[in-house]
Amino acid sequence: MTIQELLYKCNIIRITGDMGVMIDEIVFDSRKADKGKVFVAVQGTQTNGHMFISNAVQQGVSAVVCEVLPDVLAPGVVYVQVQNSARSLSQMAINFYDNPAGKMTVTGVTGTNGKTTIATLLHTLFSKAGYKAGLISTVVNKVGMREIPSTHTTPDAIQLNKLLADMAEQGCSHCFMEVSSHAIAQHRVSGIAFAGGIFTNLTHDHLDFHQTFDAYLKAKKSFFDELSSNAFALINADDRNGKVMVQNTNAGVVTYAIRRPSDYQGRILENQFEGLKMLINGKEVWCNLVGTFNAYNLLAVYAAARLTGLAEEETLIHLSALTPVHGRFEYIRSPEGILAIIDYAHTPDALKNVLETINNIVQGSGKIITVVGAGGDRDHSKRPEMARIASNMSGITILTSDNPRNEKPEDILKEMAAGVEADRKRNTLQILDRREAIKTACTLAAPGDVVLVAGKATKPIRR
């Protein structure tokens, strides 16, 4: 492919050099740059790719795409100045892989909580309905039923389009994709031909990256701003930010809700550890997932399935057969009658939702023992809030380590402990070793009790 073909739809300011130069690979890491490749200088969170243009040129790169041209232009190298390198990188990847998203029905799911569950359940539902579908998620990527390890919630633009191209080549008709706020802000999904977008909710998260809640909100909103007039924008009408998301969208707006009137209306009839009985648009259905938060997830799955072509009866049949996603409110019951629940809850709102669900079902018939931590190198402000929620909504809380990354686990626990209110301190323990924390929780549990392991997906130890 020529550099000219590769730059189709990119906002170009200036070009120097031969636009007929052939390109066989796009790179944004200068260490991978050599002859036949184009190096795209992107401003990252840690480093600025413009600092490495000279390295790429020394290694023989054929072309450079950047926002600011170097003072000295090397002979024989094509230089292309663009308005936004990250946007251009995404569009170039789309062009290189021949617009793979346009060959499928691609649905993006964004919001603070529920993205993984909704995307995964949609993939499962469509697979059960006989479609070959792709999945891009935090947990795993799938081409049909073939699994590919996942390193990011949403891959970089090149990996993403390569994965979509693989799906298209393997005959996938649908793809369901988690779209993270990081990916939106970094333009990893810019230009992707989404058939629809789903908004779940917006609560406190990722302020380490976005700095302010308003910036976080605007990142999510920009995903819907870019949807085409042929796409649908499915929003949770019970979330106050739902309407904000679609203020400037060209897509057809569709709503789902439990508390407010909506296009796809849900109502919880029964809520037990074994599952939910729901009323969806007047039709009764039993589902194997638990809790109000999952009622919203299931409602979004139902609505998205209908909007992407499945009939009502077929959708309800497959919806009733869905099971929990790995690490999302999975539970096991010991012979002694102790219930152990694993849930990835890693935000204050997600933890509150899980504990509310457990409390509503248990209703004081047993105590709740919660093991919870907070990840390192992430938003510090949510740490005390998560500890406050856990200690106020549990009989016993054990604060422990949860993927500390480059931080000292002791420092993270100290920040969490600051959120525990004075009258709850005597019921709160700090155990640095996660395995020991889980083992202690199981030891403290009696028949009828519930042990919740929140955050990092570690299986509870059977007694």
C-alpha positions in Angstrom: 0.0 0.0 0.0 1.3 3.5 -0.9 1.7 6.2 1.8 -0.9 8.2 -0.1 -3.5 5.3 0.1 -2.6 4.8 3.8 -3.4 8.5 4.5 -6.9 8.4 3.1 -9.3 10.5 5.3 -6.4 11.8 7.5 -6.3 15.5 8.2 -3.0 16.4 6.4 -1.4 19.8 6.9 1.8 19.3 4.8 3.6 16.6 2.9 7.2 16.4 1.7 8.5 13.5 -0.4 7.2 10.9 -2.7 3.6 9.8 -1.9 4.0 6.7 -4.0 6.4 5.1 -1.5 5.2 1.6 -0.6 4.5 0.9 3.1 4.2 -2.6 4.5 3.8 -1.8 8.2 2.6 1.0 10.5 4.6 1.5 13.8 4.4 4.0 16.6 7.4 2.5 18.5 10.6 3.8 17.0 12.5 0.6 18.0 10.4 -1.2 15.4 11.0 1.3 12.7 13.0 0.4 9.5 12.7 0.4 5.7 9.2 -0.1 4.3 7.6 1.1 7.5 5.9 4.4 8.5 6.6 5.7 12.0 3.7 7.7 13.6 4.9 10.0 16.3 2.1 9.9 19.0 2.0 11.9 22.2 1.7 9.2 24.9 0.9 9.3 28.6 4.6 8.8 29.5 6.6 9.9 26.4 6.2 12.0 23.3 6.8 10.0 20.0 8.2 13.2 18.4 11.3 12.8 20.5 12.1 9.6 18.6 11.7 10.7 15.0 15.4 11.0 14.5 15.9 7.4 15.9 13.3 6.1 13.4 15.0 7.9 10.5 18.4 6.6 11.5 16.9 3.1 11.4 15.9 3.6 7.8 12.1 4.2 8.2 10.4 5.1 4.9 8.0 7.7 6.2 7.2 9.7 9.3 3.7 11.0 10.3 3.8 13.7 13.0 2.1 16.9 14.3 5.4 19.0 14.3 7.9 18.5 11.6 11.6 18.2 12.6 13.8 21.2 11.8 15.9 19.1 9.5 14.2 16.7 7.0 16.3 13.7 6.0 16.5 13.1 2.2 14.6 10.1 0.9 12.1 10.0 3.8 8.5 11.1 3.3 7.3 13.5 6.1 3.6 14.0 6.6 2.4 16.7 9.1 -1.1 16.0 10.4 -3.5 17.8 12.8 -3.6 14.8 15.3 -1.2 11.9 15.2 -3.3 9.6 17.3 -6.4 10.1 15.1 -4.3 9.6 12.0 -2.8 6.4 13.4 -6.3 5.0 13.9 -7.4 6.0 10.4 -4.2 4.6 8.9 -4.8 1.3 10.6 -8.3 1.2 9.3 -7.1 1.9 5.8 -4.2 -0.7 6.1 -6.6 -3.5 7.1 -9.3 -2.4 4.6 -11.9 -1.1 7.0 -12.6 -4.4 8.8 -15.3 -2.9 11.1 -17.3 -2.0 8.0 -17.6 -5.7 7.1 -19.4 -6.6 10.4 -21.9 -5.3 12.8 -19.7 -3.8 15.5 -21.3 -2.7 18.8 -19.3 -0.8 21.4 -20.0 -0.8 25.1 -18.8 2.0 27.3 -19.4 3.3 30.9 -17.9 2.8 34.3 -19.4 -0.6 35.2 -20.9 -3.4 33.3 -18.9 -3.2 30.1 -17.3 -6.6 30.3 -20.5 -8.4 31.4 -22.6 -6.8 28.6 -20.0 -7.4 25.8 -19.4 -11.0 26.9 -23.1 -11.8 27.3 -23.8 -10.4 23.9 -21.1 -12.5 22.3 -22.4 -15.6 24.1 -26.0 -14.9 23.1 -25.2 -14.4 19.5 -23.0 -17.5 19.4 -25.9 -19.5 20.9 -28.2 -18.0 18.2 -25.9 -19.4 15.5 -23.9 -16.4 14.6 -20.1 -16.3 14.4 -19.2 -13.3 16.6 -16.1 -11.6 17.9 -15.4 -10.3 21.4 -12.9 -7.6 22.5 -12.9 -7.3 26.3 -10.8 -6.8 29.4 -10.9 -10.5 30.2 -10.3 -12.1 26.8 -10.6 -11.5 23.0 -12.4 -14.0 20.9 -12.7 -14.7 17.2 -15.7 -17.0 17.1 -14.8 -19.4 20.0 -11.0 -19.1 19.5 -9.6 -17.2 22.5 -6.8 -14.6 22.2 -5.2 -13.2 25.4 -6.2 -9.6 26.2 -3.7 -7.0 27.5 -5.9 -3.9 27.5 -9.6 -3.3 27.8 -9.4 -1.8 24.2 -6.2 -2.6 22.2 -4.1 0.0 20.5 -5.4 1.1 17.0 -3.1 -1.2 15.1 -3.8 -4.3 17.2 -7.5 -3.4 17.2 -7.9 -3.3 13.5 -5.7 -6.3 13.0 -8.0 -8.2 15.4 -11.1 -6.9 13.5 -9.6 -8.0 10.2 -9.0 -11.5 11.6 -12.7 -11.6 12.7 -13.9 -10.4 9.2 -11.6 -13.0 7.5 -12.9 -15.8 9.7 -16.5 -14.9 8.8 -17.7 -13.1 11.9 -20.9 -11.2 11.3 -20.9 -9.4 14.7 -18.3 -8.0 17.1 -18.9 -6.8 20.6 -16.3 -4.5 22.0 -15.6 -2.9 25.4 -14.6 0.7 24.7 -12.6 2.2 27.6 -12.3 5.9 28.4 -8.6 5.7 27.9 -9.1 4.3 24.4 -11.6 7.1 23.5 -9.3 9.8 24.8 -6.3 8.3 23.0 -8.3 8.0 19.7 -7.7 4.2 19.5 -11.3 3.8 18.2 -11.5 6.9 16.0 -12.9 6.2 12.6 -14.2 2.7 13.5 -17.6 2.0 11.8 -19.7 1.2 14.9 -23.2 0.0 14.2 -24.1 1.0 17.7 -22.9 2.1 21.1 -24.2 1.2 24.6 -23.9 3.5 27.6 -24.1 1.7 31.0 -23.5 4.3 33.7 -20.9 6.8 34.9 -19.4 6.8 38.4 -16.1 7.6 40.1 -13.2 6.0 38.2 -10.0 6.6 36.2 -9.4 10.1 37.7 -5.7 9.2 37.8 -5.8 9.4 34.0 -8.5 12.0 33.3 -7.8 14.2 36.4 -11.4 15.4 36.7 -14.8 13.8 36.5 -15.8 16.3 33.8 -12.9 15.2 31.6 -13.9 11.5 32.2 -17.5 12.3 31.2 -16.4 14.2 28.1 -14.2 11.3 27.0 -17.2 8.9 27.2 -19.5 11.4 25.5 -17.1 11.8 22.5 -17.6 8.2 21.7 -21.3 8.9 21.0 -20.5 12.2 19.3 -18.7 10.2 16.6 -21.4 7.7 15.9 -23.0 7.9 12.4 -26.6 8.6 11.6 -27.0 4.9 10.7 -26.0 3.8 14.2 -27.9 3.4 17.4 -27.0 4.9 20.8 -28.5 2.8 23.5 -28.4 4.6 26.9 -29.3 3.8 30.5 -32.1 6.3 31.1 -31.9 5.7 34.9 -28.3 7.2 34.9 -28.4 11.0 35.1 -25.5 11.1 32.6 -27.4 9.1 30.0 -28.9 12.1 28.3 -25.6 14.0 28.4 -23.9 11.2 26.4 -26.3 11.7 23.4 -26.6 15.5 23.4 -24.7 15.8 20.2 -24.9 12.4 18.7 -26.1 11.8 15.1 -27.1 8.2 16.0 -30.7 7.1 16.7 -31.2 7.4 20.5 -32.8 4.4 22.3 -33.3 4.0 26.0 -33.4 1.2 28.6 -34.4 1.6 32.2 -36.0 0.0 35.3 -37.1 3.1 37.2 -38.0 5.5 34.4 -40.2 5.0 31.3 -38.0 3.8 28.4 -38.0 2.0 25.0 -36.8 -1.2 26.7 -38.5 -1.4 30.1 -37.4 -3.8 32.8 -38.8 -4.7 36.2 -37.4 -7.1 38.8 -39.9 -9.6 40.1 -37.6 -11.8 42.1 -34.0 -11.5 43.2 -32.3 -14.6 44.7 -28.8 -16.0 44.7 -30.0 -18.5 42.1 -31.0 -15.8 39.7 -33.5 -13.0 38.7 -37.0 -13.1 37.5 -37.6 -10.1 35.3 -40.3 -8.4 33.3 -38.9 -7.1 30.0 -41.3 -5.1 27.9 -44.1 -7.1 29.4 -42.5 -10.5 28.9 -41.5 -12.5 32.0 -38.1 -14.2 31.9 -35.9 -16.0 34.4 -32.2 -15.3 34.2 -29.2 -16.9 35.9 -27.6 -13.6 37.0 -28.1 -11.9 40.3 -28.7 -8.3 41.5 -30.1 -5.1 40.3 -26.9 -4.2 38.5 -27.2 -7.4 36.5 -30.8 -6.6 35.7 -29.5 -3.5 34.0 -26.8 -5.5 32.2 -29.4 -8.0 31.0 -31.8 -5.3 29.9 -29.0 -3.7 27.8 -28.1 -7.1 26.3 -31.8 -7.7 25.4 -32.1 -4.2 23.8 -28.8 -4.5 21.9 -29.7 -7.9 20.6 -33.1 -6.6 19.3 -31.5 -3.6 17.8 -29.0 -5.7 15.9 -31.5 -8.0 14.4 -32.6 -10.8 16.7 -36.3 -11.5 17.1 -38.0 -11.0 20.5 -38.7 -14.7 21.3 -35.3 -15.8 20.2 -33.6 -13.1 22.3 -35.6 -14.1 25.4 -34.8 -17.8 25.0 -31.1 -17.2 24.8 -31.2 -14.5 27.5 -32.6 -17.0 30.0 -29.7 -19.4 29.3 -26.9 -17.0 30.0 -24.6 -17.6 33.0 -22.4 -15.1 34.9 -19.2 -13.9 33.3 -16.0 -15.2 34.9 -15.2 -13.1 38.0 -18.5 -11.2 37.9 -20.7 -12.4 40.9 -19.6 -16.0 40.6 -20.4 -18.0 43.7 -19.8 -21.4 45.3 -21.5 -22.8 48.3 -19.5 -25.0 50.8 -20.9 -28.2 52.3 -21.3 -26.2 55.6 -23.6 -23.7 54.0 -21.1 -20.8 53.5 -21.6 -18.9 50.3 -18.4 -17.5 48.7 -18.8 -14.8 46.0 -16.1 -13.5 43.6 -16.7 -10.2 41.9 -14.3 -7.9 40.0 -15.8 -4.8 41.7 -13.0 -2.3 41.7 -14.9 1.0 41.9 -16.9 2.4 44.8 -20.2 2.1 42.9 -19.5 -1.4 41.7 -18.7 -2.5 45.3 -21.8 -0.8 46.6 -24.0 -2.6 44.0 -22.6 -6.0 44.9 -22.9 -5.5 48.6 -26.5 -4.1 48.3 -27.4 -7.2 46.3 -26.0 -9.5 48.9 -27.6 -7.6 51.8 -31.0 -7.5 50.1 -30.9 -11.3 49.6 -29.4 -12.2 53.0 -31.5 -9.7 55.0 -29.7 -10.2 58.2 -29.9 -14.1 58.2 -26.1 -14.3 58.1 -23.1 -12.0 58.3 -21.2 -10.7 55.3 -17.4 -10.9 55.3 -15.8 -8.8 52.6 -12.2 -9.0 51.4 -11.3 -5.9 49.4 -8.2 -4.1 48.1 -7.3 -1.3 45.6 -4.9 -1.5 42.7 -1.7 0.5 42.7 -0.8 3.3 40.2 -4.5 4.1 39.9 -6.9 6.7 41.3 -6.0 7.3 44.9 -9.3 9.1 45.8 -11.5 6.0 45.5 -9.4 4.0 48.0 -10.9 5.4 51.3 -14.4 5.4 49.7 -14.2 1.7 48.8 -13.1 0.9 52.4 -15.9 3.1 53.8 -18.5 1.3 51.7 -17.1 -2.2 52.5 -16.9 -1.6 56.2 -20.4 0.0 56.5 -22.1 -2.7 54.4 -20.3 -5.8 55.8 -20.2 -7.5 59.2 -16.5 -7.9 58.9 -14.1 -6.2 56.4 -10.6 -7.4 55.6 -8.5 -4.8 53.7 -5.8 -6.5 51.6 -3.4 -6.2 48.7 -4.9 -6.1 45.1 -2.3 -5.7 42.3 -0.1 -3.0 43.9 1.9 -2.6 40.7 4.7 0.0 41.5 3.3 1.1 44.9 3.9 -0.3 48.3 0.9 -2.4 49.4 1.2 -1.0 52.9 0.7 2.5 51.6 -2.4 1.5 49.7 -3.9 -0.1 52.8 -3.1 3.0 54.8 -5.1 5.1 52.3 -8.0 2.7 52.4 -8.1 2.5 56.2 -8.5 6.2 56.4 -12.0 5.8 55.0 -13.2 3.4 57.7 -15.5 5.3 60.1 -14.6 5.2 63.8 -17.5 2.8 64.9 -16.5 0.3 62.2 -12.8 0.1 62.9 -13.2 -2.8 65.4 -14.8 -4.9 62.6 -12.1 -4.1 60.1 -8.8 -6.1 59.7 -5.8 -5.4 57.6 -4.0 -8.4 56.2 -1.4 -7.6 53.6 -1.1 -11.1 52.0 -4.2 -11.6 49.9 -4.2 -15.4 50.2 -4.0 -15.1 54.0 -6.8 -12.5 53.9 -9.1 -14.9 52.0 -8.2 -17.8 54.2 -8.9 -15.7 57.3 -12.3 -14.7 55.9 -13.2 -18.3 55.3 -12.1 -19.2 58.8 -14.3 -16.5 60.3 -17.3 -17.6 58.3 -20.1 -19.7 59.9 -23.0 -21.5 58.1 -25.3 -19.0 56.5 -22.6 -16.4 56.1 -21.4 -14.9 52.9 -17.7 -14.3 52.0 -17.2 -11.7 49.3 -13.9 -11.5 47.5 -13.9 -8.2 45.6 -11.5 -6.8 43.1 -8.7 -9.0 41.8 -10.1 -12.3 40.5 -8.7 -14.8 43.1 -10.8 -17.9 43.8 -11.9 -18.1 47.5 -10.3 -21.1 49.3 -12.8 -23.8 50.2 -12.9 -24.7 53.9 
